[in-house]
Amino acid sequence: MSSHNDSSVDHEILWILVGSKGGQTRAKILEILSEKPMNANQIAETLGLNYHTITYNMDVLIKNKLVLVEGPRYGQVYYPSRIVTSNINAFKKIIEGATKERNKENGSV
């Protein structure tokens, strides 16, 4: 049985990942963290983005309880929260939708 049945959670997650500035970056971060935990430098390198962009978006994800963090400030490891892992199919649909929308805006098929 899926624990993903709260439409307010759907709406909040959708806004964080699609409706707000930086949402696409946050969606990409959650996508790679669902594969394996990483620190900010690893995420920045994997996505080809600036370290400060990553740390800003990590703060948003942590504040919204979508990502958890362990370790000392330097080298902290980030991983998806239970909200993400227990609703992984919904997150994948949101990420796929955001990717399709981004491709349409960029003229890709």
HELIX and SHEET records of a PDB file:
HELIX    1   1 SER A    7  LEU A   14  1                                   8    
HELIX    2   2 TRP A   15  GLY A   19  3                                   5    
HELIX    3   3 GLY A   23  LEU A   33  1                                  11    
HELIX    4   4 ALA A   40  LEU A   47  1                                   8    
HELIX    5   5 TYR A   51  LYS A   63  1                                  13    
HELIX    6   6 ARG A   82  SER A   86  1                                   5    
HELIX    7   7 ILE A   88  ASN A  106  1                                  19    
SHEET    1   A 3 MET A  38  ASN A  39  0                                        
SHEET    2   A 3 VAL A  77  PRO A  80 -1                                        
SHEET    3   A 3 VAL A  67  GLU A  70 -1                                        
END                                                                             
